[in-house]
Amino acid sequence: MGFWKWAALAALGALAGCAAPPQNIKAVQTGETCTPEKVRRLQELYSVQSATANNDALGVFLIGLPMGSMGGGDHKEEIARLKGACGDRIAGQPVAPPDGRHAIPPAGQVKAAM
């Protein structure tokens, strides 16, 4: 096999190890209920996962290694679980979970009944 074929295979292997952007992670239903703490954790992990995916892309481009994922920054499983419980609640948009339960609005959007 020639050099370029090996280089292409190495590049594909490095790309396969990259962290997925959080918006591309599918929800996994576990039967958990959504709590405000889980919504906050999901929002935190969105930021971390976005940074990890960007760092992976840059690392693969510069040195051929997904540096963000190698440092333990990939939270795909936890994001999938939290999305299954709470739906996709980022950017202040309450979205009902896939199973049709009622979504809890993000903090600051609950108004007291008078």
C-alpha positions in Angstrom: 0.0 0.0 0.0 1.3 3.5 -0.9 2.0 6.3 1.5 -1.2 8.2 0.6 -3.4 5.2 1.3 -1.9 4.8 4.7 -2.2 8.5 5.4 -5.9 8.4 4.4 -6.5 5.4 6.7 -4.8 7.2 9.6 -6.9 10.3 9.0 -10.1 8.3 9.0 -9.1 6.6 12.2 -8.4 9.9 13.9 -11.7 11.4 12.7 -13.6 8.4 14.0 -12.4 9.2 17.5 -13.6 12.7 17.5 -16.3 13.9 19.9 -19.7 14.5 18.4 -21.2 18.1 18.5 -23.9 18.1 21.2 -26.7 18.9 18.7 -25.9 15.7 16.8 -26.2 13.4 19.9 -29.5 11.5 19.9 -31.6 11.2 23.1 -31.7 7.8 24.9 -34.8 7.0 26.9 -34.0 5.7 30.4 -37.3 6.4 32.2 -35.7 9.2 34.3 -37.7 12.3 35.1 -36.5 15.7 34.3 -35.4 18.0 37.2 -34.1 21.6 37.1 -30.7 20.2 38.1 -30.6 17.9 35.1 -31.5 20.8 32.8 -28.6 22.8 34.2 -26.3 19.9 33.8 -27.4 19.4 30.2 -26.8 23.0 29.5 -23.3 22.8 31.1 -22.4 19.7 29.1 -23.5 21.3 25.9 -20.8 24.0 26.3 -18.2 21.4 27.3 -19.1 19.0 24.4 -19.0 21.9 21.9 -15.6 22.9 23.0 -14.4 19.3 22.9 -15.7 18.8 19.4 -14.0 22.0 18.3 -10.7 21.0 20.0 -10.9 17.5 18.4 -11.3 19.0 14.9 -8.4 21.4 15.5 -6.2 18.6 16.9 -6.9 16.3 14.0 -6.1 19.1 11.6 -2.9 20.1 13.2 -1.4 16.9 14.6 -3.7 14.1 13.6 -5.1 13.4 17.1 -8.4 14.2 18.7 -7.0 16.0 21.7 -10.3 16.9 23.4 -11.6 13.4 23.5 -8.2 12.0 24.5 -8.3 14.3 27.6 -11.7 12.8 28.8 -13.8 15.7 27.5 -16.3 13.6 25.6 -19.7 13.4 27.4 -21.8 11.8 24.7 -23.4 9.2 27.0 -24.4 11.6 29.7 -25.8 14.1 27.2 -27.8 11.3 25.5 -29.3 10.3 28.8 -30.1 13.8 29.9 -31.7 14.5 26.5 -33.8 11.4 27.0 -35.0 12.7 30.4 -35.4 16.4 29.6 -35.5 16.9 25.9 -33.3 19.3 24.1 -33.3 22.4 26.4 -30.6 24.7 25.2 -30.7 28.4 24.4 -33.7 29.0 26.7 -36.1 27.0 24.6 -38.2 24.5 26.5 -38.8 21.5 24.3 -41.0 18.6 25.3 -39.1 15.3 25.7 -39.6 12.8 22.9 -42.1 10.7 24.9 -44.6 13.6 25.2 -44.2 14.4 28.9 -44.6 18.1 29.8 -41.3 20.0 29.7 -40.2 22.1 32.7 -39.5 25.6 31.5 -35.9 26.9 31.9 -35.0 28.8 35.0 -36.3 32.4 35.0 -39.2 31.7 32.7 -41.7 30.5 35.3 -44.2 33.2 36.3 -46.2 33.0 39.5 -50.0 32.8 39.1 -51.9 35.7 40.6 
